[in-house]
Amino acid sequence: MSTKHTTRLSPEICSGKEGPGGFETSDFYLACFLRCVGFDVTDVRWEGRRAIFVFQNQADARAVMMSFYNNQTTIRPLDFVGAIRDMKALLHNTQV
């Protein structure tokens, strides 16, 4: 099983503008983190066995994602656990 994750930022996110397309990631824990800090999930789609989480564009999306990957953020542990539970439930309810 592959553990490769992808995150696609629209050009609007890179330039700091909101766009209609949203941005997406297959990284489950990044998706949980984004949900925990208030990003809205707009869709979950499946590519084979891999779930792709689609989020509403926000001007600070790139900075927030980089803070996650650079371990430069603080969130409450129980909030993160709650987000993980919510996202797992979402996965189980959207699986085809």
N, CA, C and O of each residue as an XYZ file, in Angstrom:
384
protein
N       0.843     -1.179      0.000
C       0.000      0.000      0.000
C       0.887      1.241      0.000
O       1.836      1.327      0.779
N       0.588      2.182     -0.854
C       1.365      3.405     -0.981
C       1.002      4.399      0.111
O      -0.164      4.522      0.486
N       2.004      5.109      0.618
C       1.747      6.134      1.626
C       1.989      7.523      1.064
O       2.070      8.493      1.818
N       2.105      7.627     -0.245
C       2.335      8.922     -0.880
C       1.083      9.783     -0.749
O      -0.027      9.342     -1.048
N       1.285     11.021     -0.296
C       0.185     11.957     -0.144
C       0.383     13.108     -1.113
O       1.509     13.482     -1.437
N      -0.717     13.654     -1.563
C      -0.629     14.809     -2.443
C      -1.464     15.941     -1.883
O      -2.522     15.724     -1.291
N      -0.977     17.140     -2.078
C      -1.719     18.338     -1.727
C      -1.630     19.256     -2.923
O      -0.536     19.604     -3.370
N      -2.778     19.649     -3.442
C      -2.807     20.525     -4.612
C      -3.367     21.867     -4.214
O      -4.491     21.973     -3.724
N      -2.564     22.890     -4.433
C      -3.003     24.254     -4.191
C      -3.359     24.886     -5.515
O      -2.597     24.797     -6.478
N      -4.494     25.514     -5.567
C      -4.853     26.219     -6.787
C      -3.986     27.465     -6.919
O      -3.452     27.938     -5.916
N      -3.830     28.011     -8.123
C      -3.072     29.247     -8.282
C      -3.626     30.372     -7.420
O      -2.880     31.255     -6.996
N      -4.933     30.347     -7.157
C      -5.531     31.373     -6.323
C      -4.972     31.331     -4.906
O      -4.737     32.376     -4.300
N      -4.756     30.113     -4.370
C      -4.200     29.984     -3.028
C      -2.763     30.496     -3.000
O      -2.380     31.227     -2.086
N      -1.977     30.118     -3.987
C      -0.580     30.532     -4.022
C      -0.454     32.045     -4.092
O       0.504     32.610     -3.564
N      -1.408     32.707     -4.737
C      -1.341     34.158     -4.835
C      -2.106     34.838     -3.707
O      -2.154     36.066     -3.646
N      -2.700     34.062     -2.820
C      -3.394     34.630     -1.689
C      -4.820     35.060     -1.980
O      -5.413     35.787     -1.182
N      -5.384     34.635     -3.091
C      -6.750     34.999     -3.452
C      -7.653     33.783     -3.346
O      -7.226     32.657     -3.600
N      -8.897     34.016     -2.970
C      -9.852     32.921     -2.954
C     -10.322     32.632     -4.360
O     -10.542     33.550     -5.149
N     -10.476     31.376     -4.673
C     -10.978     30.978     -5.974
C     -12.101     29.975     -5.805
O     -12.312     29.473     -4.701
N     -12.819     29.673     -6.856
C     -13.978     28.788     -6.753
C     -13.632     27.308     -6.609
O     -14.468     26.518     -6.169
N     -12.402     26.925     -6.978
C     -12.087     25.502     -7.043
C     -11.770     24.836     -5.735
O     -11.919     23.618     -5.632
N     -11.347     25.557     -4.740
C     -10.923     24.952     -3.493
C      -9.540     24.351     -3.627
O      -8.918     24.452     -4.684
N      -9.059     23.732     -2.578
C      -7.780     23.031     -2.632
C      -7.965     21.665     -2.021
O      -8.921     21.438     -1.278
N      -7.067     20.755     -2.322
C      -7.274     19.368     -1.935
C      -6.007     18.723     -1.421
O      -4.894     19.134     -1.747
N      -6.209     17.694     -0.604
C      -5.095     16.923     -0.089
C      -5.546     15.493      0.157
O      -6.709     15.234      0.465
N      -4.607     14.575      0.015
C      -4.871     13.184      0.376
C      -4.191     12.839      1.705
O      -4.261     11.698      2.162
N      -3.543     13.814      2.316
C      -2.879     13.618      3.603
C      -3.929     13.688      4.710
O      -4.430     14.764      5.034
N      -4.253     12.539      5.282
C      -5.323     12.462      6.277
C      -5.066     13.378      7.468
O      -5.973     14.093      7.896
N      -3.862     13.372      8.007
C      -3.598     14.163      9.210
C      -3.548     15.657      8.911
O      -3.927     16.461      9.762
N      -3.092     16.045      7.732
C      -3.189     17.447      7.341
C      -4.654     17.839      7.244
O      -5.041     18.910      7.712
N      -5.474     16.984      6.643
C      -6.904     17.264      6.534
C      -7.535     17.418      7.919
O      -8.353     18.313      8.135
N      -7.159     16.557      8.843
C      -7.676     16.661     10.211
C      -7.243     17.967     10.857
O      -8.039     18.628     11.523
N      -5.993     18.338     10.664
C      -5.487     19.589     11.215
C      -6.252     20.779     10.642
O      -6.674     21.668     11.382
N      -6.430     20.791      9.320
C      -7.148     21.896      8.685
C      -8.573     21.987      9.215
O      -9.075     23.079      9.481
N      -9.215     20.849      9.367
C     -10.572     20.827      9.929
C     -10.572     21.359     11.354
O     -11.476     22.093     11.751
N      -9.558     20.986     12.117
C      -9.441     21.393     13.512
C      -9.272     22.911     13.654
O      -9.780     23.511     14.601
N      -8.560     23.520     12.712
C      -8.318     24.967     12.809
C      -9.367     25.785     12.068
O      -9.228     27.002     11.939
N     -10.421     25.124     11.578
C     -11.554     25.866     11.071
C     -11.770     25.905      9.574
O     -12.643     26.634      9.103
N     -11.000     25.141      8.808
C     -11.228     25.090      7.359
C     -12.444     24.215      7.083
O     -12.639     23.195      7.743
N     -13.255     24.608      6.119
C     -14.457     23.864      5.773
C     -14.172     22.827      4.690
O     -13.611     23.145      3.641
N     -14.567     21.584      4.958
C     -14.478     20.516      3.967
C     -15.662     20.684      3.020
O     -16.813     20.723      3.455
N     -15.372     20.783      1.725
C     -16.455     20.941      0.758
C     -16.772     19.647      0.026
O     -17.853     19.503     -0.544
N     -15.828     18.699      0.037
C     -16.073     17.442     -0.664
C     -15.022     16.425     -0.257
O     -13.922     16.775      0.172
N     -15.387     15.158     -0.400
C     -14.445     14.042     -0.296
C     -14.701     13.200     -1.528
O     -15.831     12.783     -1.779
N     -13.670     12.952     -2.283
C     -13.825     12.080     -3.446
C     -12.787     10.970     -3.335
O     -11.778     11.100     -2.642
N     -13.058      9.905     -4.020
C     -12.204      8.730     -3.948
C     -11.504      8.522     -5.277
O     -12.126      8.587     -6.338
N     -10.207      8.272     -5.211
C      -9.412      7.853     -6.363
C      -8.871      6.479     -6.008
O      -7.818      6.347     -5.384
N      -9.610      5.462     -6.418
C      -9.275      4.104     -6.000
C      -9.549      3.979     -4.511
O     -10.664      4.223     -4.049
N      -8.529      3.601     -3.771
C      -8.659      3.464     -2.314
C      -8.244      4.721     -1.568
O      -8.311      4.762     -0.339
N      -7.822      5.737     -2.288
C      -7.322      6.962     -1.674
C      -8.423      8.026     -1.611
O      -9.083      8.311     -2.610
N      -8.605      8.597     -0.443
C      -9.568      9.686     -0.267
C      -8.869     11.018     -0.528
O      -7.746     11.248     -0.081
N      -9.549     11.872     -1.251
C      -9.059     13.224     -1.521
C     -10.019     14.179     -0.815
O     -11.212     14.215     -1.117
N      -9.484     14.946      0.124
C     -10.283     15.914      0.864
C     -10.193     17.257      0.158
O      -9.097     17.729     -0.144
N     -11.332     17.871     -0.105
C     -11.383     19.168     -0.777
C     -11.857     20.198      0.244
O     -12.871     20.010      0.916
N     -11.105     21.284      0.344
C     -11.404     22.340      1.300
C     -11.726     23.636      0.580
O     -11.258     23.890     -0.529
N     -12.540     24.450      1.242
C     -12.840     25.774      0.718
C     -11.578     26.624      0.771
O     -10.827     26.589      1.746
N     -11.358     27.387     -0.296
C     -10.194     28.272     -0.326
C     -10.248     29.296      0.799
O     -11.307     29.834      1.120
N      -9.102     29.552      1.381
C      -8.923     30.620      2.344
C      -7.596     31.287      2.006
O      -6.647     30.622      1.592
N      -7.536     32.588      2.183
C      -6.349     33.344      1.795
C      -5.088     32.850      2.497
O      -4.001     32.926      1.924
N      -5.207     32.350      3.718
C      -4.030     31.942      4.485
C      -3.748     30.444      4.415
O      -2.966     29.928      5.212
N      -4.373     29.739      3.475
C      -4.249     28.281      3.419
C      -2.800     27.822      3.307
O      -2.387     26.908      4.020
N      -2.031     28.437      2.432
C      -0.641     28.023      2.244
C       0.160     28.190      3.540
O       0.909     27.292      3.925
N       0.006     29.316      4.199
C       0.736     29.575      5.449
C       0.325     28.586      6.542
O       1.170     28.115      7.303
N      -0.960     28.273      6.618
C      -1.440     27.329      7.629
C      -0.881     25.937      7.363
O      -0.437     25.259      8.290
N      -0.900     25.503      6.095
C      -0.346     24.185      5.766
C       1.153     24.122      6.055
O       1.646     23.116      6.564
N       1.866     25.176      5.737
C       3.310     25.179      5.997
C       3.593     25.155      7.499
O       4.575     24.551      7.930
N       2.751     25.799      8.297
C       2.950     25.748      9.750
C       2.754     24.327     10.267
O       3.421     23.916     11.217
N       1.848     23.575      9.652
C       1.642     22.175     10.029
C       2.892     21.354      9.712
O       3.418     20.655     10.578
N       3.359     21.443      8.473
C       4.510     20.639      8.064
C       5.811     21.055      8.740
O       6.712     20.232      8.901
N       5.921     22.318      9.136
C       7.129     22.791      9.812
C       7.021     22.717     11.332
O       7.889     23.216     12.049
N       5.949     22.089     11.819
C       5.757     21.909     13.260
C       5.801     23.251     13.995
O       6.403     23.364     15.064
N       5.165     24.253     13.417
C       5.177     25.600     13.983
C       3.780     26.055     14.377
O       3.427     27.222     14.210
N       3.005     25.144     14.890
C       1.638     25.476     15.271
C       1.300     24.801     16.584
O       1.924     23.814     16.974
N       0.326     25.335     17.241
C      -0.169     24.687     18.452
C      -1.677     24.562     18.344
O      -2.378     25.518     18.013
N      -2.152     23.382     18.625
C      -3.580     23.147     18.720
C      -3.819     22.315     19.966
O      -2.921     21.630     20.456
N      -5.020     22.383     20.462
C      -5.351     21.612     21.653
C      -5.471     20.139     21.268
O      -6.179     19.801     20.319
N      -4.787     19.266     21.998
C      -4.775     17.838     21.644
C      -6.171     17.220     21.532
O      -6.429     16.456     20.602
N      -7.061     17.534     22.450
C      -8.388     16.937     22.386
C      -9.190     17.465     21.201
O     -10.054     16.758     20.682
N      -8.920     18.693     20.766
C      -9.556     19.209     19.553
C      -9.082     18.421     18.330
O      -9.868     18.113     17.435
N      -7.784     18.102     18.306
C      -7.231     17.335     17.187
C      -7.819     15.924     17.165
O      -8.167     15.414     16.100
N      -7.931     15.297     18.328
C      -8.524     13.963     18.408
C      -9.968     14.007     17.914
O     -10.406     13.110     17.194
N     -10.703     15.042     18.297
C     -12.082     15.190     17.828
C     -12.159     15.345     16.319
O     -13.046     14.786     15.674
N     -11.220     16.109     15.755
C     -11.186     16.288     14.300
C     -10.868     14.966     13.605
O     -11.433     14.672     12.552
N      -9.975     14.172     14.177
C      -9.648     12.859     13.607
C     -10.898     11.981     13.593
O     -11.186     11.324     12.593
N     -11.629     11.970     14.685
C     -12.860     11.158     14.754
C     -13.869     11.624     13.700
O     -14.471     10.810     13.000
N     -14.043     12.948     13.597
C     -14.993     13.493     12.615
C     -14.606     13.108     11.193
O     -15.457     12.716     10.395
N     -13.316     13.220     10.881
C     -12.860     12.924      9.524
C     -12.962     11.428      9.223
O     -13.271     11.053      8.092
N     -12.710     10.575     10.206
C     -12.883      9.133      9.994
C     -14.346      8.809      9.722
O     -14.654      7.994      8.853
N     -15.246      9.445     10.465
C     -16.672      9.228     10.230
C     -17.049      9.698      8.829
O     -17.821      9.033      8.137
N     -16.512     10.832      8.411
C     -16.766     11.328      7.058
C     -16.289     10.328      6.015
O     -16.985     10.065      5.034
N     -15.100      9.772      6.228
C     -14.575      8.769      5.292
C     -15.495      7.555      5.193
O     -15.795      7.079      4.098
N     -15.937      7.063      6.344
C     -16.780      5.862      6.343
C     -18.142      6.133      5.710
O     -18.756      5.225      5.150
N     -18.613      7.360      5.795
C     -19.924      7.704      5.240
C     -19.865      8.049      3.760
O     -20.907      8.108      3.107
N     -18.677      8.277      3.213
C     -18.562      8.628      1.798
C     -17.946      7.515      0.966
O     -17.877      7.619     -0.259
N     -17.503      6.462      1.616
C     -16.834      5.372      0.901
C     -17.831      4.663     -0.014
O     -18.971      4.392      0.364
N     -17.369      4.374     -1.215
C     -18.242      3.685     -2.178
C     -17.774      2.271     -2.411
O     -18.384      1.539     -3.190
